[in-house]
Amino acid sequence: AQKITQTQPGMFVQEKEAVTLDCTYDTSDQSYGLFWYKQPSSGEMIFLIYQGSYDEQNATEGRYSLNFQKARKSANLVISASQLGDSAMYFCAMREMNNNAGNMLTFGGGTRLMVKP
Amino acid sequence: KAGVTQTPRYLIKTRGQQVTLSCSPISGHRSVSWYQQTPGQGLQFLFEYFSETQRNKGNFPGRFSGRQFSNSRSEMNVSTLELGDSALYLCASSLTPDRLNQPQHFGDGTRLSIL
């Protein structure tokens, strides 16, 4: 079974509008972290936001917020007031704290976001 | 503060050759991980190093190997290159591997093409 599922291969959003990118995950660990990264066409992966499994509040970081629903095992990224520079691939990733995982990140397949002017 | 530096940025090799990729982590970061990104398989974990020791390895053949030096710089080596090794290889660093909330910071990657 896929550990991280991103069901939206591609999405369009109008500039200045908000957009939600979906991410569901699968783990039996009680302690885990969820990360979102942005990858522009140039290739570098840019860290956006983190949510820990024990965090009671949804994470926020500037225009980025995370809609964390633990019971549903979902960690959706919300980008408010989209900008043209937000056009990129977005990856959801999970790190599990069991002994065998170490610092390994498991990534979803990504969502390509395109912002329309 | 300088980010993660990967060299070279681009590399073209032929089948059967071997290649060495280099990664310099952010100053003070001691944990280095490597990932392979391809259109078909997405982002896959290769291995992780901390204090010059490999802590974890992904599901890749033994042709893929790596090491970490005392200054935390890391190299990965791929021997007997195959066409399927064509990919973007990403290196990521973090302070330590022990804190769950520490994000990994990635370099720009090395794009390897096998002819």
Interface residues (C-beta under 8 A of the other chain):
Chain A: S31 Y32 G33 F35 Y37 S42 G43 E44 M45 I46 F47 Y50 G52 F91 A93 R95 M97 N100 A101 G102 N103 M104 L105 T106 F107 G108 G109 G110
Chain B: S31 S33 Y35 G42 L43 Q44 F45 E48 F50 R55 N56 G58 L88 L90 A92 S94 P97 L100 N101 P103 Q104 H105 F106 G107 D108 G109 R111
